[in-house]
Amino acid sequence: MMKAQLILPVVAVIAVAAFSSIFIVDEREKALVLQFGQVKQVKETPGLGFKIPLIQEVVTYDDRILGLPTQPLEVTPLDDRRLIVDAFARWRISNLIEFREAVGAGGVDSAQTRLDRILNAAIREVLGSVPSGRVLSEDRTALMNQIRDRARVESGALGIEVIDVRLTRTDLPEQNLAATFARMRAEREREAADEIARGGEAAQRVRATADRTVVELTSDARRMAEVARGEADAERNGIYAEAFGRDPEFFAFTRSLTSYERSLQSGNSSIVMQPDSEFFTYLRSDLAPSDRATVPEAVQGTTAATTP
């Protein structure tokens, strides 16, 4: 009975000691076994681990990729234009022992504070060596890679690996925005005025070329028309001359009929003459006088009066 009473407490103590010597590492974590502040064991794989109860302790750290947004930082690029910049970094613990020695019991919070200072220094150094136009451009991959590489070198002593750095904002200070926008607007207006002037000049050249082409085409058409009209008049006069040479009396007769037609057309004027005027020679007799070659000669002796 006495033995049983002594054995039970011993078994309980042993069970408690056995359970306290076992620890579990999650797949998202890494663990260090510390003895009086010194690292005795590194556990980087998930599963069960063992430690000495009451003497050793287990400290776990996140093994995932962590994010660190930086505070807005004022940077002066190479052309002395101030910019407000903030960034976002992704990092992870690469060496547990170095990490523990560097940050001590502060853990991840202490590491992020020191990493923030490293990032700020890298951002100032890289962006201060280039013009502001390159910082504000869309293609800033090279600059972000430079910042990442500088931060990676500095943070290596902390047991930290900087995976990536991204610039999330690059803006002008509020007091400089109005002046910058006004300058940008003036530049765009000047470019627009230049484009309008070049367009007007090109339009004027096209218009002048078109006007010259119209004049040339019109002159050529008129010249061709005059040539055609002259050739037609020559052909007509040739026909008249040939007809007059064949039968002068018939030619005089046709000319008289033409004169009658033109004189007796309806209009606002009237012709008054004597009935025995030579103008009506071919209307009074069947035979025309043979000594008259043309009607206009007969018309010359006619006395006419025009009344409105």
C-alpha positions in Angstrom: 0.0 0.0 0.0 2.8 2.4 0.9 4.6 1.4 -2.4 1.6 2.2 -4.4 1.2 5.6 -2.8 4.9 6.4 -3.6 4.8 5.1 -7.1 1.8 7.1 -8.3 3.4 10.5 -7.7 6.5 9.4 -9.3 4.6 8.2 -12.4 2.7 11.5 -12.5 5.9 13.5 -12.4 7.5 11.3 -15.1 4.3 11.7 -17.3 4.3 15.5 -16.8 8.0 15.7 -17.6 7.6 13.5 -20.7 4.7 15.6 -22.0 6.6 18.9 -21.3 9.6 17.6 -23.2 7.6 17.2 -26.4 6.8 20.1 -28.7 5.1 20.3 -32.1 6.3 22.5 -35.0 3.6 23.6 -37.5 4.3 23.4 -41.2 4.1 27.2 -41.4 6.7 27.7 -38.7 10.3 27.2 -37.7 11.5 26.6 -34.1 14.6 27.2 -32.0 15.3 25.3 -28.8 17.0 27.7 -26.4 18.9 26.9 -23.2 19.6 29.9 -21.0 19.3 32.1 -24.1 21.7 30.0 -26.2 20.5 28.1 -29.3 20.8 24.4 -28.8 18.6 23.1 -31.5 17.1 24.3 -34.8 13.8 22.7 -36.0 12.9 23.7 -39.6 10.7 20.7 -40.5 7.2 20.2 -39.3 6.6 17.5 -36.8 7.4 16.5 -33.2 10.5 17.8 -31.4 12.1 17.1 -28.0 13.6 19.4 -25.4 14.8 19.2 -21.8 11.9 20.1 -19.5 12.3 23.2 -17.3 15.8 23.9 -18.7 15.1 24.5 -22.4 12.4 26.5 -24.1 11.0 26.6 -27.6 10.7 29.8 -29.7 8.8 29.6 -33.0 9.0 32.0 -36.0 6.8 32.4 -39.0 8.3 30.6 -42.0 6.0 32.2 -44.5 6.7 35.2 -46.8 5.9 38.3 -44.8 5.0 41.8 -46.1 6.3 45.2 -44.9 4.7 48.4 -46.1 7.0 51.4 -45.7 6.0 54.8 -44.4 5.7 57.7 -47.0 9.2 59.0 -47.6 10.3 62.3 -49.2 13.1 61.7 -51.8 15.0 64.3 -53.8 16.0 62.9 -57.3 18.9 64.0 -59.4 17.0 67.0 -60.8 16.1 68.4 -57.4 12.4 67.7 -57.7 11.0 66.4 -54.5 8.9 63.3 -54.5 6.8 61.4 -52.0 7.5 57.7 -52.2 6.4 54.6 -50.4 7.1 51.0 -51.1 6.1 47.4 -50.2 8.6 44.7 -49.4 8.3 40.9 -49.2 10.7 39.1 -47.0 11.3 35.9 -45.1 13.5 34.5 -42.4 16.4 32.7 -44.1 18.7 31.8 -41.1 17.1 31.3 -37.7 20.3 31.5 -35.7 21.5 34.7 -37.3 18.0 36.1 -37.0 17.8 35.3 -33.3 21.3 36.8 -32.7 20.4 39.9 -34.6 17.0 40.7 -33.2 17.0 38.9 -29.9 13.7 38.5 -28.2 12.1 41.2 -30.3 11.3 38.7 -33.0 9.5 39.7 -36.2 8.5 43.2 -34.9 12.1 44.2 -34.2 13.2 42.7 -37.5 10.6 44.8 -39.4 11.7 48.0 -37.7 15.3 47.4 -38.7 14.3 46.3 -42.2 12.2 49.5 -42.6 15.3 51.6 -42.0 17.3 49.5 -44.5 14.6 50.0 -47.2 14.4 53.7 -46.6 18.1 54.1 -47.0 18.1 52.0 -50.2 15.2 54.0 -51.6 16.9 57.3 -51.0 20.2 56.1 -52.4 18.7 54.6 -55.6 16.1 57.2 -56.4 18.5 60.1 -55.6 20.8 59.0 -58.4 18.3 59.2 -61.3 16.1 62.0 -62.7 12.5 62.4 -61.5 11.1 61.6 -64.9 12.5 58.1 -64.7 11.0 57.6 -61.2 7.6 58.8 -62.4 7.7 56.7 -65.6 5.7 53.5 -65.9 8.8 51.3 -66.4 10.4 51.4 -63.0 11.3 47.7 -62.8 15.1 48.4 -63.0 14.9 50.9 -60.1 12.9 48.5 -57.9 15.4 45.7 -58.6 18.2 48.0 -57.5 16.4 48.8 -54.3 15.8 45.1 -53.7 19.4 44.2 -54.3 20.7 46.9 -51.9 18.2 46.0 -49.2 19.1 42.3 -49.7 22.8 42.9 -49.0 22.1 45.0 -45.9 19.5 42.6 -44.5 21.6 39.5 -45.0 23.3 40.1 -41.6 19.9 39.9 -40.0 19.2 36.4 -41.3 16.5 37.9 -43.6 16.0 37.4 -47.3 14.4 40.3 -49.2 12.4 38.7 -51.9 10.9 41.7 -53.7 10.4 45.4 -53.4 7.7 47.4 -55.2 7.2 51.1 -55.3 3.5 51.6 -54.6 3.3 55.4 -54.9 5.5 58.1 -56.4 3.8 61.5 -56.2 4.8 65.1 -56.0 4.2 67.0 -52.7 0.9 68.8 -52.5 2.5 72.2 -52.7 4.2 71.3 -56.0 1.3 69.6 -57.7 -0.4 72.9 -58.9 2.8 74.3 -60.4 3.7 71.0 -62.0 0.2 70.5 -63.5 0.3 74.1 -64.8 3.7 73.5 -66.5 2.5 70.2 -68.0 -0.7 72.0 -69.3 1.4 74.8 -70.8 3.7 72.2 -72.5 0.7 70.3 -73.9 -0.9 73.5 -75.2 2.4 74.5 -76.9 2.6 71.1 -78.5 -1.0 71.4 -79.6 -0.4 74.9 -81.1 2.6 73.6 -83.0 0.6 70.7 -84.4 -2.2 73.1 -85.4 0.3 75.4 -87.1 1.9 72.5 -89.0 -1.6 71.3 -90.0 -2.5 74.8 -91.2 0.7 75.0 -93.2 0.1 71.6 -94.8 -3.5 72.6 -95.6 -2.4 75.8 -97.2 0.1 73.9 -99.4 -2.6 71.5 -100.4 -5.1 74.3 -101.1 -2.5 76.3 -103.2 -1.7 73.1 -105.1 -5.4 72.5 -105.8 -6.0 76.1 -106.8 -3.0 76.0 -109.2 -4.3 72.7 -110.6 -7.8 74.2 -111.2 -6.3 77.2 -113.0 -4.1 75.0 -115.1 -7.0 72.7 -116.0 -9.3 75.6 -116.7 -6.8 77.3 -118.9 -6.1 74.1 -120.8 -9.8 73.5 -121.3 -10.3 77.0 -122.5 -7.4 76.7 -124.9 -8.8 73.5 -126.3 -12.2 75.0 -126.6 -10.9 78.0 -128.5 -8.9 75.7 -130.8 -12.0 73.6 -131.4 -14.1 76.8 -131.9 -11.6 78.2 -134.4 -11.4 75.0 -136.3 -15.3 74.9 -136.4 -15.5 78.5 -137.6 -12.9 77.8 -140.3 -14.8 74.7 -141.4 -18.0 76.7 -141.5 -16.5 79.6 -143.4 -15.0 77.0 -145.9 -18.5 75.5 -146.4 -20.0 79.0 -146.9 -17.3 80.0 -149.3 -17.8 76.7 -151.3 -21.5 77.2 -151.4 -21.2 80.9 -152.4 -18.9 79.9 -155.2 -21.2 77.3 -156.6 -24.4 79.4 -156.7 -24.2 83.1 -155.7 -27.9 83.6 -156.3 -28.9 80.8 -154.0 -26.5 82.0 -151.4 -28.1 85.5 -151.5 -31.5 83.9 -151.2 -30.6 81.9 -148.1 -29.0 85.0 -146.5 -32.2 86.9 -147.2 -34.3 84.3 -145.5 -32.0 84.3 -142.5 -32.3 88.1 -142.3 -36.1 87.8 -142.5 -36.1 85.3 -139.7 -33.9 87.4 -137.4 -35.8 90.7 -138.2 -39.3 89.3 -137.7 -38.7 87.5 -134.5 -41.1 88.5 -131.6 -39.6 90.9 -129.1 -40.0 94.3 -127.6 -38.9 96.2 -130.8 -40.7 96.8 -134.2 -39.4 97.6 -137.7 -41.3 100.1 -139.9 -40.3 100.4 -143.6 -41.9 100.9 -147.0 -43.5 97.9 -148.7 -41.4 98.5 -151.9 -38.2 98.4 -149.9 -35.4 96.3 -151.4 -35.5 94.3 -148.2 -38.6 92.4 -149.5 -37.2 91.8 -153.0 -37.5 88.0 -152.7 -41.0 88.4 -151.3 -42.5 90.6 -154.1 -41.4 88.6 -157.2 -40.6 85.1 -158.2 -37.3 86.1 -159.7 -34.6 87.9 -157.7 -32.5 90.6 -159.3 -29.4 89.1 -160.8 -27.3 92.1 -160.2 -27.5 91.8 -156.4 -25.1 89.3 -154.8 -26.1 89.7 -151.2 -29.1 90.9 -149.2 -27.1 93.1 -146.9 -26.3 95.3 -149.8 -30.0 95.7 -150.5 -30.6 96.4 -146.8 -28.2 99.3 -146.9 -30.7 101.4 -149.0 -33.6 100.7 -146.6 -34.9 103.4 -144.4 -35.9 101.9 -141.0 -37.2 103.4 -137.8 -37.2 101.6 -134.5 -40.0 102.3 -131.9 -39.9 100.9 -128.5 
